[in-house]
Amino acid sequence: MNLDQIRSSFPILQRRNYLNSCSLGALSNRAEDRLRDFTAKWHDLGASAWYEHWWGALGDLRGRIEAMFGAPGGTIALMPSTSACLAAVSSSLDWSKRNRIVTTELDFPTLLYQWKVRPDAEMVVLESHDGVHIDPQQFADAVDDRTLAIATSHVFFTTGAIQDLGAIGDIARRAGAYSLIDGYQGAGQVPVDLPATAVDFYTSGPLKWLCGGPGLAYLYVRSNRISALHPTITSWFATKDQFQFNSGEFRYHEDARRFELGTPALATVHTSLGGQEIVDEVGMVEIRAQNVALTERLVERCRAAGFSLRVSDEPGTRSAIVLVRHDEPGAAVARLAERGIIVDNRPGVVRASPHFYNTLDEVDEFVEVLGATS
């Protein structure tokens, strides 16, 4: 991996020490070039650009995401957001015999809100014994013949801990339930072969680790599940032969596009392709290796400086999300920003999230300045 060449593709890295990829991935020149090409075609061709250019961009992006996940063609839908993914999936499930959703206190609130507002849903929210992990056995103990789905994260935003998707998928399958994984903090930093995990649904998107920006999400649907699922939240993009404009008949697409909810955000489709090209060229194995090196350096230096961390105690299940306990996290983040170091804060913690384009020196600078200003 040519780190200097990669870093030159991300202008913010020439201006800031940017360690906040789990909030928003850095914007690359490649993504900007894609966006300029989109606007140029809009100026030059208007709506006719759809047929020659933009329609192909949608297929290109779906295909690249499928390849990254090791998934067969036709298993990715382009969606407006994770919330839209969850709503479409929820609307496609049969709630008449099973209505229990098993989730956890460490998951992002969106994943819980979807079921909280359903009067017919019964929620089981698993508590973490150590504030960092959920033991797979807790899922196994919680599911029964009333469980419709296990809904949880690939990587917990609260702790950075990586969950065992294979174990979760197997637990759900053996119980006759679905497995729905929020992978927004996983895709782009943790390699995954989704068909091998046996999970049924996996949501992700370009906002964070895939460096494509906001306004788009990806929904993976396991291929052997697709034909039996009929979402009742729908759009013209979900219908087969959509350009026939047949208002008298609705037929679902035969693949995961049956979940799509209207025209995707084309500007973000283009920036996403720019970011995804770089991710694909570097490769997920290399990205993970670089992120592990950065994360372990960050953990080591923080502990040596006397900071208490909220991270997994097992390096193999640590992602590049490192939470540093702090009495005044908001003030600390503001002081770091004054020094050109961009991180984020959550209740009780300063959150640093290096990515493959960062350096060990940037990690060291963050720890040094945080220590000096605390």
C-alpha positions as a Python dict, from the first residue, in 0.01 Angstrom:
ca = {
    (1, 'M'): (0, 0, 0),
    (2, 'N'): (148, 334, -111),
    (3, 'L'): (36, 549, 180),
    (4, 'D'): (179, 874, 41),
    (5, 'Q'): (-9, 827, -285),
    (6, 'I'): (-331, 744, -101),
    (7, 'R'): (-298, 1046, 129),
    (8, 'S'): (-247, 1277, -167),
    (9, 'S'): (-594, 1179, -287),
    (10, 'F'): (-761, 1326, 25),
    (11, 'P'): (-720, 1707, 48),
    (12, 'I'): (-828, 1731, 412),
    (13, 'L'): (-519, 1534, 515),
    (14, 'Q'): (-298, 1814, 384),
    (15, 'R'): (-481, 2061, 609),
    (16, 'R'): (-586, 1869, 920),
    (17, 'N'): (-505, 1567, 1132),
    (18, 'Y'): (-835, 1399, 1049),
    (19, 'L'): (-928, 1116, 1287),
    (20, 'N'): (-1307, 1118, 1257),
    (21, 'S'): (-1391, 868, 984),
    (22, 'C'): (-1662, 696, 1190),
    (23, 'S'): (-1860, 1020, 1165),
    (24, 'L'): (-1773, 1116, 807),
    (25, 'G'): (-1513, 967, 576),
    (26, 'A'): (-1264, 1202, 410),
    (27, 'L'): (-1357, 1330, 63),
    (28, 'S'): (-1119, 1224, -213),
    (29, 'N'): (-1018, 1399, -533),
    (30, 'R'): (-1153, 1091, -710),
    (31, 'A'): (-1498, 1147, -559),
    (32, 'E'): (-1487, 1516, -645),
    (33, 'D'): (-1394, 1434, -1005),
    (34, 'R'): (-1690, 1197, -1025),
    (35, 'L'): (-1919, 1469, -889),
    (36, 'R'): (-1789, 1723, -1142),
    (37, 'D'): (-1851, 1474, -1420),
    (38, 'F'): (-2208, 1428, -1295),
    (39, 'T'): (-2279, 1802, -1290),
    (40, 'A'): (-2112, 1850, -1631),
    (41, 'K'): (-2340, 1590, -1784),
    (42, 'W'): (-2638, 1747, -1611),
    (43, 'H'): (-2547, 2083, -1771),
    (44, 'D'): (-2478, 1930, -2111),
    (45, 'L'): (-2731, 1648, -2149),
    (46, 'G'): (-2999, 1710, -1887),
    (47, 'A'): (-3235, 1417, -1838),
    (48, 'S'): (-3096, 1233, -2140),
    (49, 'A'): (-2784, 1159, -1933),
    (50, 'W'): (-2993, 898, -1755),
    (51, 'Y'): (-2995, 656, -2042),
    (52, 'E'): (-2633, 678, -2154),
    (53, 'H'): (-2455, 743, -1825),
    (54, 'W'): (-2641, 759, -1495),
    (55, 'W'): (-2834, 434, -1518),
    (56, 'G'): (-2506, 254, -1567),
    (57, 'A'): (-2358, 428, -1262),
    (58, 'L'): (-2629, 274, -1042),
    (59, 'G'): (-2547, -74, -1170),
    (60, 'D'): (-2174, -11, -1130),
    (61, 'L'): (-2217, 91, -767),
    (62, 'R'): (-2442, -204, -682),
    (63, 'G'): (-2189, -438, -842),
    (64, 'R'): (-1893, -291, -655),
    (65, 'I'): (-2070, -325, -321),
    (66, 'E'): (-2167, -683, -398),
    (67, 'A'): (-1805, -763, -485),
    (68, 'M'): (-1679, -604, -162),
    (69, 'F'): (-1919, -823, 37),
    (70, 'G'): (-1846, -1138, -165),
    (71, 'A'): (-2215, -1139, -253),
    (72, 'P'): (-2381, -1260, -574),
    (73, 'G'): (-2533, -1017, -822),
    (74, 'G'): (-2880, -890, -745),
    (75, 'T'): (-2842, -885, -366),
    (76, 'I'): (-2784, -510, -314),
    (77, 'A'): (-3048, -236, -314),
    (78, 'L'): (-2964, 135, -316),
    (79, 'M'): (-3158, 312, -42),
    (80, 'P'): (-3191, 666, 101),
    (81, 'S'): (-3075, 578, 455),
    (82, 'T'): (-3037, 303, 712),
    (83, 'S'): (-3375, 406, 853),
    (84, 'A'): (-3531, 346, 511),
    (85, 'C'): (-3359, 7, 490),
    (86, 'L'): (-3500, -96, 827),
    (87, 'A'): (-3849, 28, 740),
    (88, 'A'): (-3855, -157, 408),
    (89, 'V'): (-3732, -479, 569),
    (90, 'S'): (-3980, -447, 855),
    (91, 'S'): (-4265, -403, 608),
    (92, 'S'): (-4169, -723, 426),
    (93, 'L'): (-4177, -953, 729),
    (94, 'D'): (-4472, -1161, 848),
    (95, 'W'): (-4560, -1040, 1198),
    (96, 'S'): (-4865, -1263, 1242),
    (97, 'K'): (-4692, -1558, 1412),
    (98, 'R'): (-4373, -1401, 1551),
    (99, 'N'): (-4330, -1048, 1682),
    (100, 'R'): (-4025, -1049, 1909),
    (101, 'I'): (-3715, -850, 1811),
    (102, 'V'): (-3390, -917, 1998),
    (103, 'T'): (-3151, -622, 2002),
    (104, 'T'): (-2900, -467, 2245),
    (105, 'E'): (-2835, -158, 2452),
    (106, 'L'): (-2509, -98, 2260),
    (107, 'D'): (-2676, -59, 1921),
    (108, 'F'): (-2733, 273, 1746),
    (109, 'P'): (-3074, 416, 1847),
    (110, 'T'): (-3211, 398, 1492),
    (111, 'L'): (-3195, 20, 1515),
    (112, 'L'): (-3415, 26, 1825),
    (113, 'Y'): (-3651, 305, 1721),
    (114, 'Q'): (-3778, 105, 1423),
    (115, 'W'): (-3937, -151, 1655),
    (116, 'K'): (-4026, 81, 1943),
    (117, 'V'): (-4286, 260, 1730),
    (118, 'R'): (-4453, -64, 1620),
    (119, 'P'): (-4739, -148, 1859),
    (120, 'D'): (-4727, -513, 1746),
    (121, 'A'): (-4354, -554, 1820),
    (122, 'E'): (-4215, -698, 2143),
    (123, 'M'): (-3856, -598, 2211),
    (124, 'V'): (-3588, -780, 2405),
    (125, 'V'): (-3295, -544, 2468),
    (126, 'L'): (-2986, -731, 2582),
    (127, 'E'): (-2763, -563, 2839),
    (128, 'S'): (-2387, -569, 2813),
    (129, 'H'): (-2216, -736, 3110),
    (130, 'D'): (-1898, -529, 3067),
    (131, 'G'): (-2026, -218, 2888),
    (132, 'V'): (-1833, -314, 2573),
    (133, 'H'): (-1948, -652, 2434),
    (134, 'I'): (-2253, -871, 2394),
    (135, 'D'): (-2171, -1240, 2429),
    (136, 'P'): (-2320, -1443, 2139),
    (137, 'Q'): (-2463, -1678, 2401),
    (138, 'Q'): (-2687, -1393, 2516),
    (139, 'F'): (-2853, -1393, 2173),
    (140, 'A'): (-2884, -1771, 2183),
    (141, 'D'): (-3050, -1755, 2526),
    (142, 'A'): (-3290, -1480, 2418),
    (143, 'V'): (-3431, -1623, 2095),
    (144, 'D'): (-3727, -1860, 2093),
    (145, 'D'): (-4018, -1954, 1869),
    (146, 'R'): (-4164, -1604, 1914),
    (147, 'T'): (-3852, -1431, 1779),
    (148, 'L'): (-3896, -1270, 1440),
    (149, 'A'): (-3546, -1128, 1410),
    (150, 'I'): (-3217, -1055, 1579),
    (151, 'A'): (-3139, -692, 1496),
    (152, 'T'): (-2794, -574, 1598),
    (153, 'S'): (-2470, -414, 1479),
    (154, 'H'): (-2164, -546, 1305),
    (155, 'V'): (-1950, -291, 1492),
    (156, 'F'): (-2092, -116, 1799),
    (157, 'F'): (-2071, 261, 1763),
    (158, 'T'): (-2063, 283, 2143),
    (159, 'T'): (-1750, 71, 2192),
    (160, 'G'): (-1599, -16, 1855),
    (161, 'A'): (-1633, -388, 1935),
    (162, 'I'): (-1676, -618, 1634),
    (163, 'Q'): (-1945, -885, 1662),
    (164, 'D'): (-1926, -1239, 1525),
    (165, 'L'): (-2174, -1226, 1237),
    (166, 'G'): (-2141, -1596, 1166),
    (167, 'A'): (-2249, -1682, 1518),
    (168, 'I'): (-2541, -1438, 1508),
    (169, 'G'): (-2657, -1560, 1167),
    (170, 'D'): (-2641, -1921, 1282),
    (171, 'I'): (-2832, -1851, 1605),
    (172, 'A'): (-3112, -1677, 1412),
    (173, 'R'): (-3129, -1946, 1143),
    (174, 'R'): (-3153, -2231, 1395),
    (175, 'A'): (-3438, -2051, 1571),
    (176, 'G'): (-3627, -1992, 1247),
    (177, 'A'): (-3571, -1615, 1281),
    (178, 'Y'): (-3417, -1352, 1057),
    (179, 'S'): (-3086, -1178, 1123),
    (180, 'L'): (-3068, -806, 1046),
    (181, 'I'): (-2729, -641, 1084),
    (182, 'D'): (-2657, -269, 1096),
    (183, 'G'): (-2318, -265, 924),
    (184, 'Y'): (-2272, 108, 883),
    (185, 'Q'): (-1970, 112, 1116),
    (186, 'G'): (-1836, -213, 969),
    (187, 'A'): (-1842, -178, 591),
    (188, 'G'): (-1519, -21, 470),
    (189, 'Q'): (-1309, -99, 775),
    (190, 'V'): (-1379, -469, 847),
    (191, 'P'): (-1369, -730, 565),
    (192, 'V'): (-1679, -947, 546),
    (193, 'D'): (-1804, -1232, 328),
    (194, 'L'): (-2177, -1188, 380),
    (195, 'P'): (-2298, -1513, 220),
    (196, 'A'): (-2058, -1706, 447),
    (197, 'T'): (-2210, -1545, 758),
    (198, 'A'): (-2566, -1661, 680),
    (199, 'V'): (-2708, -1322, 786),
    (200, 'D'): (-3028, -1229, 604),
    (201, 'F'): (-3000, -850, 588),
    (202, 'Y'): (-2703, -615, 618),
    (203, 'T'): (-2728, -237, 595),
    (204, 'S'): (-2434, -10, 521),
    (205, 'G'): (-2350, 301, 324),
    (206, 'P'): (-2085, 540, 194),
    (207, 'L'): (-2105, 811, 461),
    (208, 'K'): (-1828, 687, 689),
    (209, 'W'): (-1557, 430, 613),
    (210, 'L'): (-1638, 410, 240),
    (211, 'C'): (-1567, 782, 187),
    (212, 'G'): (-1866, 857, -34),
    (213, 'G'): (-2066, 1110, 166),
    (214, 'P'): (-2426, 1134, 291),
    (215, 'G'): (-2755, 1064, 118),
    (216, 'L'): (-2730, 695, 34),
    (217, 'A'): (-2738, 352, 198),
    (218, 'Y'): (-2691, -7, 85),
    (219, 'L'): (-2918, -297, 175),
    (220, 'Y'): (-2792, -653, 128),
    (221, 'V'): (-3060, -924, 118),
    (222, 'R'): (-2956, -1288, 127),
    (223, 'S'): (-3030, -1433, -217),
    (224, 'N'): (-3247, -1724, -99),
    (225, 'R'): (-3469, -1485, 97),
    (226, 'I'): (-3550, -1235, -177),
    (227, 'S'): (-3833, -1403, -368),
    (228, 'A'): (-4043, -1460, -54),
    (229, 'L'): (-4022, -1099, 68),
    (230, 'H'): (-4271, -836, -48),
    (231, 'P'): (-4207, -495, 111),
    (232, 'T'): (-4521, -285, 143),
    (233, 'I'): (-4322, 39, 146),
    (234, 'T'): (-4238, 64, -222),
    (235, 'S'): (-4168, 279, -527),
    (236, 'W'): (-4139, 271, -904),
    (237, 'F'): (-3776, 158, -869),
    (238, 'A'): (-3900, -159, -696),
    (239, 'T'): (-4116, -273, -984),
    (240, 'K'): (-4010, -497, -1270),
    (241, 'D'): (-4002, -325, -1611),
    (242, 'Q'): (-4033, 12, -1441),
    (243, 'F'): (-4004, 209, -1764),
    (244, 'Q'): (-4326, 55, -1893),
    (245, 'F'): (-4500, 292, -1648),
    (246, 'N'): (-4786, 46, -1603),
    (247, 'S'): (-4999, 193, -1325),
    (248, 'G'): (-5248, -93, -1353),
    (249, 'E'): (-5006, -364, -1239),
    (250, 'F'): (-4724, -388, -985),
    (251, 'R'): (-4468, -668, -1015),
    (252, 'Y'): (-4169, -681, -784),
    (253, 'H'): (-3818, -689, -923),
    (254, 'E'): (-3682, -1042, -905),
    (255, 'D'): (-3371, -926, -714),
    (256, 'A'): (-3300, -698, -416),
    (257, 'R'): (-3407, -393, -613),
    (258, 'R'): (-3762, -481, -500),
    (259, 'F'): (-3667, -297, -177),
    (260, 'E'): (-3558, 27, -345),
    (261, 'L'): (-3745, 345, -257),
    (262, 'G'): (-3731, 573, -556),
    (263, 'T'): (-3461, 750, -752),
    (264, 'P'): (-3128, 723, -567),
    (265, 'A'): (-2935, 1041, -481),
    (266, 'L'): (-2729, 1064, -799),
    (267, 'A'): (-2476, 1311, -663),
    (268, 'T'): (-2391, 1073, -380),
    (269, 'V'): (-2391, 778, -619),
    (270, 'H'): (-2104, 950, -801),
    (271, 'T'): (-1905, 1050, -493),
    (272, 'S'): (-1959, 698, -361),
    (273, 'L'): (-1814, 549, -676),
    (274, 'G'): (-1508, 769, -636),
    (275, 'G'): (-1454, 658, -276),
    (276, 'Q'): (-1534, 295, -356),
    (277, 'E'): (-1276, 287, -635),
    (278, 'I'): (-1004, 370, -384),
    (279, 'V'): (-1131, 116, -131),
    (280, 'D'): (-1140, -150, -404),
    (281, 'E'): (-790, -67, -528),
    (282, 'V'): (-636, -77, -180),
    (283, 'G'): (-839, -384, -80),
    (284, 'M'): (-1023, -463, 240),
    (285, 'V'): (-748, -693, 372),
    (286, 'E'): (-490, -413, 342),
    (287, 'I'): (-730, -157, 489),
    (288, 'R'): (-797, -379, 788),
    (289, 'A'): (-425, -440, 842),
    (290, 'Q'): (-349, -67, 836),
    (291, 'N'): (-641, 10, 1067),
    (292, 'V'): (-530, -256, 1314),
    (293, 'A'): (-181, -100, 1326),
    (294, 'L'): (-326, 246, 1382),
    (295, 'T'): (-576, 123, 1642),
    (296, 'E'): (-322, -73, 1845),
    (297, 'R'): (-83, 223, 1843),
    (298, 'L'): (-366, 449, 1959),
    (299, 'V'): (-470, 211, 2238),
    (300, 'E'): (-109, 162, 2350),
    (301, 'R'): (-26, 533, 2356),
    (302, 'C'): (-350, 629, 2531),
    (303, 'R'): (-294, 375, 2806),
    (304, 'A'): (69, 480, 2845),
    (305, 'A'): (-53, 839, 2887),
    (306, 'G'): (-285, 729, 3169),
    (307, 'F'): (-616, 747, 2982),
    (308, 'S'): (-896, 500, 3049),
    (309, 'L'): (-1051, 352, 2736),
    (310, 'R'): (-1385, 202, 2642),
    (311, 'V'): (-1269, -59, 2388),
    (312, 'S'): (-1269, -434, 2348),
    (313, 'D'): (-1008, -613, 2559),
    (314, 'E'): (-948, -851, 2266),
    (315, 'P'): (-742, -693, 1984),
    (316, 'G'): (-905, -921, 1726),
    (317, 'T'): (-1245, -770, 1800),
    (318, 'R'): (-1128, -408, 1814),
    (319, 'S'): (-1222, -181, 1526),
    (320, 'A'): (-1075, 159, 1448),
    (321, 'I'): (-1319, 329, 1687),
    (322, 'V'): (-1140, 419, 2009),
    (323, 'L'): (-1324, 589, 2293),
    (324, 'V'): (-1118, 776, 2551),
    (325, 'R'): (-1297, 846, 2879),
    (326, 'H'): (-1291, 1217, 2960),
    (327, 'D'): (-1463, 1447, 3210),
    (328, 'E'): (-1513, 1725, 2953),
    (329, 'P'): (-1516, 1559, 2611),
    (330, 'G'): (-1680, 1850, 2428),
    (331, 'A'): (-1422, 2100, 2553),
    (332, 'A'): (-1139, 1858, 2476),
    (333, 'V'): (-1259, 1811, 2117),
    (334, 'A'): (-1279, 2188, 2072),
    (335, 'R'): (-921, 2233, 2200),
    (336, 'L'): (-799, 1960, 1968),
    (337, 'A'): (-973, 2129, 1675),
    (338, 'E'): (-783, 2449, 1754),
    (339, 'R'): (-466, 2249, 1695),
    (340, 'G'): (-598, 2109, 1367),
    (341, 'I'): (-689, 1766, 1506),
    (342, 'I'): (-1043, 1660, 1415),
    (343, 'V'): (-1212, 1400, 1637),
    (344, 'D'): (-1556, 1377, 1797),
    (345, 'N'): (-1719, 1333, 2135),
    (346, 'R'): (-2000, 1130, 2280),
    (347, 'P'): (-2128, 1132, 2639),
    (348, 'G'): (-1827, 1082, 2865),
    (349, 'V'): (-1576, 1008, 2588),
    (350, 'V'): (-1353, 1160, 2323),
    (351, 'R'): (-1384, 944, 2012),
    (352, 'A'): (-1097, 898, 1768),
    (353, 'S'): (-1140, 690, 1452),
    (354, 'P'): (-833, 664, 1226),
    (355, 'H'): (-864, 508, 883),
    (356, 'F'): (-625, 352, 632),
    (357, 'Y'): (-516, 697, 505),
    (358, 'N'): (-390, 806, 848),
    (359, 'T'): (-37, 770, 988),
    (360, 'L'): (112, 659, 1318),
    (361, 'D'): (247, 1011, 1366),
    (362, 'E'): (-108, 1151, 1348),
    (363, 'V'): (-220, 905, 1613),
    (364, 'D'): (73, 1004, 1836),
    (365, 'E'): (-2, 1375, 1791),
    (366, 'F'): (-363, 1323, 1899),
    (367, 'V'): (-259, 1150, 2222),
    (368, 'E'): (10, 1409, 2297),
    (369, 'V'): (-221, 1708, 2247),
    (370, 'L'): (-511, 1545, 2433),
    (371, 'G'): (-280, 1481, 2727),
    (372, 'A'): (-142, 1834, 2724),
    (373, 'T'): (-483, 1998, 2713),
    (374, 'S'): (-663, 1774, 2964),
}
